Amino acid sequence: MTDTARPQTLSADGISVPLRFPPFRRIWIANLLANVGILIQGVGAAWAMTQMTSSADQVALVQTALLLPVMLLSILAGAVADMYDRRIVALLALSVELCGAAALTLVDWLGLTTPNLLLSLCFSIGSGMALMSPAWQSSVSEQVPSEALPAAVALNGISYNIARSVGPAVGGIVVAAAGAVAAFALNALLYLPLIAALFLWKRVAEPSRLPPEKFSRAIVSGVRYITNSPSIKIVLIRSVVTGVAGGAIVALMPLVSRDLLHGGALTFGIMVSAFGAGAVIGALNLTEVRKRMSGEAAIRACLLSMGGAIAAVAMSRGPVLTAAALVLAGAVWMMAWALFNIGVQLSAPRWVAGRALAAYQAASSGGIAVGSWGWGRLTDAAGVEIALLVSAALMLLSSLLGLWLPMPRTSSRGEEPEVLADPEVRLPLTGRSGPLVVEVEYRVAQENARAFHKLMQDVQLFRQRNGAYGWSIARDIADPELWTERYHCPTWFDYLRQRNRSTPSERATEKQVIAFHVGSNPVRVRRMLERPFGSLRWKDDIPTAP
């Protein structure tokens, strides 16, 4: 059995199931070490900033500098992850992060660090993270079968949060013993195992019979898919709100340690470790929570618990009570983000997975980044305690958003498109021939008109998210039973992509639509070239050439 071989049967009930697959296991362990390094560096950067300035705004901007690139670059990174070999993209991203970490180490060793330079280098490391994240997360489905995907997502959360429970404490010790420069150097070294693990991964790419989309069109396709996918839009909106409201606990933790608990770097490390330990507990119980609760009920419980935990941190002045509240906060924080992540991964087919996950990363990181800046400003004006209490109140209120935007229901198995045979063509088309106009004629009994029209609204969404534009449905005024669906595709290749992106559930919807068709003749489909003399490769021996 090779690295990428799949067993015929697999139970997805256990959280450890994905670790049976060698590529995932190797990369997961190496990623754990890289996460430890990132968090050690985070402690060093945050503490270095507190030593250079007393401004809460500047301290909170460390978190913003790391996460803002994810918001700004994620859609571009997602398109790159879907267009090119995700393993190579991940290696390039890690190289960017390694260079940033090495530069930060050198600058601090030379004693040249300033607040702005520290933020700039954190931004460069964040840029590598932005490129890495969609490639890494969308490649998980290539390392484990779909039924093990939720467990793999949870394990990735566990990886980060095991690191969160260990890394900050180690970082606090390293910073206290040898200064921030040692934390920066250790982070650079811990990138190396992950680079080696990705080199060893023998990725098996599924060949496509169509050439990849152009970069600009791939971005447009990703945006179009997301805007026409109600389930993904709901997850993105909920992610932004959760990130803005709850980002205070992450961004202000150095100030909680310094101003509320009157501690130093070691206290800060212990508090972050408590948060990370709670996140590990949450990840280990995620499978059980998903069995017992719907997605919306689980998210609502997480938000309410998070609000209570943040309020406890705000009012506590003892490290034991603060640490206990942070354990609870870490558990529900991790569960909420894992549920959002799973919702996106199971809602998006593989061809657009990188771009969908990139949009999710932009929403979550953007919410936390913007929130971190806002909480820093509020802290400067009103203090840490007030800022945390306002954050707690917003978290409690955000649970009401589910009344209008409930979390979508997802199956335990993601959907993949079904490949169809190409339609019959008698014109000498090239891949760039177009635009293409498609007309589909249905004959529907008049008593079924409303039900048919309602179902066609679902057809509109999946036609558009798969690549069509200019969609319309029209009814013949002289023959009320005759309906014509019409849509465009930019080129012949774009039409073939759109045709082969439909998932099984979308095919099932099409069958429901066809079931409305009456009469002895089948549904009629016309595919027409809108510019017949400007988009063909004419040859002299073709009799229809002008």
C-alpha positions, 0 to 999 in steps of 0.5 A: 500500500502506498502513502496515498492508498485508501482502505475500502472501509473506514470509520470516521468516529475516532479522532485519531482515524486520519493519523492512520494515513502516513502523509497526513501523520508526517505533515501533522507532526511537523506542523505541530512543531511549526505551530510551536515555533510560531507561538514562541515567536508570538510571545517574543514579539508581543513581549518585545513590543510591551518593552518598547512601548506602553501603548495598548494600541501598538501591542494589539497591532502585533496580532493585527500584523500577523493576521491582516495579510491573511485577510488581504491576500487570502483570495489570491492565495486560494486561487494559487492553491486551486491552480497549482500543485498545493505541495509546491505552493505550501513549500514556497509559503514556508520559504517566505515565513522562514525568511521573515523569521530569519530576518527578525532574528538578525535584526533583533540580534543586532539591536535594531528592532523598532516597533514599526520594524517589528510590525513590518517583519510580523506582516511578512511572516503573516504573508507567508501564512496567508499563502500557506493556509489555503494550500495546506487546508485544501490539501487535507482532503487529498491526504485522507478520505472524505469521511475522515475529513471532519476528524482531520480538521479537528486534529489540525485544530488540536495541533495548533492548540497543543502548540498553544498550550506548550509554545507560549509557556516555552516562549515565556521561559525562552524570553525570560532566559535569553530574550526575544531574539532566542524566541525568533531564532527557535521559530526559524529552526522549527520551520525546517521539519515541516519543509522536510515533511512536504518534500517527502509527500508524494502528492498524486494529482488528479489530471484534468482534461482541461487546461487550468483557468487563467489567474484573473478568471480563477479569482472571479470564479472563486468570488462568483462561487462564494456569492452564489453559495448561501451556505458559505456566505452564512459561515463567512458572515458568522466568522467575521462577527465572531472574530471581531467580537471575540478577538479581544481575548487573544489580542489583549492577553499580554495586557491581561497578564501585565495590567490585571494580573501584574505578571511578567513574560512567564505569567503571559506564557502560562495564561496563553497555555491555559487558553491552548489547553482548553482548545485541545480539550475542545478539539478532543470533544468536537466529534461528540459535540457534532453527534449530539448537537446541530451546527447552529446549537453548537455554535450558539453554545460556544458563543454564550460560553465564550461571552461568560468566560471573557467576562470572568477574565475581565473581572478576575484578579487572580491567576488561578481564576483567570487561567480557569476561565481561559481554559473554558474560553479556549475550548469553545473558541476552538470548537466554534472555529472548527465548526465554521471550518468544517462547514466550509470544507463540506460545502465546497467541491475540491475544484474551488476548495482553496478559494472557499477556504481562503475566503473563510480565512479572510473572514475569520482573520480579518474579523480578528485583525480588525477587532484587535485594532479596535479593542486596542483603541478601546483599551487605550481609552477605557482600560483592559477591563472595560474592553473585555466586558464590552467584548463579552457582551458582544459575544453574548449578543452575537448568538442571536444572529443564528435566528436570521442566519442559522448555520447550514446543515452539511453532510458528513461527506463532501460532494465532488462533481460528476464528469460528463461526456462532451456534447456533440459539436460540428463547428470547429471550436477552439477552447477560446471560442465564445461567448457561448449561449445555452438555451434549455426549453421545458414544457411545464403544465400550468398548474405546476408553474409556481413550483417549477419557477421556485425550483429554477431559483436553485438552478440559477444559483448553481449555474452561476456559482459553477461559471455561468452568467446572464442567467434568465428564465422566461415563459412564452406568452403565446404558449404558457406551458413553454419555458426557456432557461438561458445563460452564457459562458465566456468561452467553450472551455468555460462551458465545459468546466461549468458543465462538469462542476455540478455536484450530485445534489445539483444533478438531483435538482436538475432531475427534479426540474426535468420531472416537471417536463411534459409532452412526448419530446424530451427537454431541448438544449441549444448551445450557440456561439454568440460571435460565430465569425469572430471566435472560430479557427477557420480553415480553407477546407471547411465549407462553412467558413466565410 
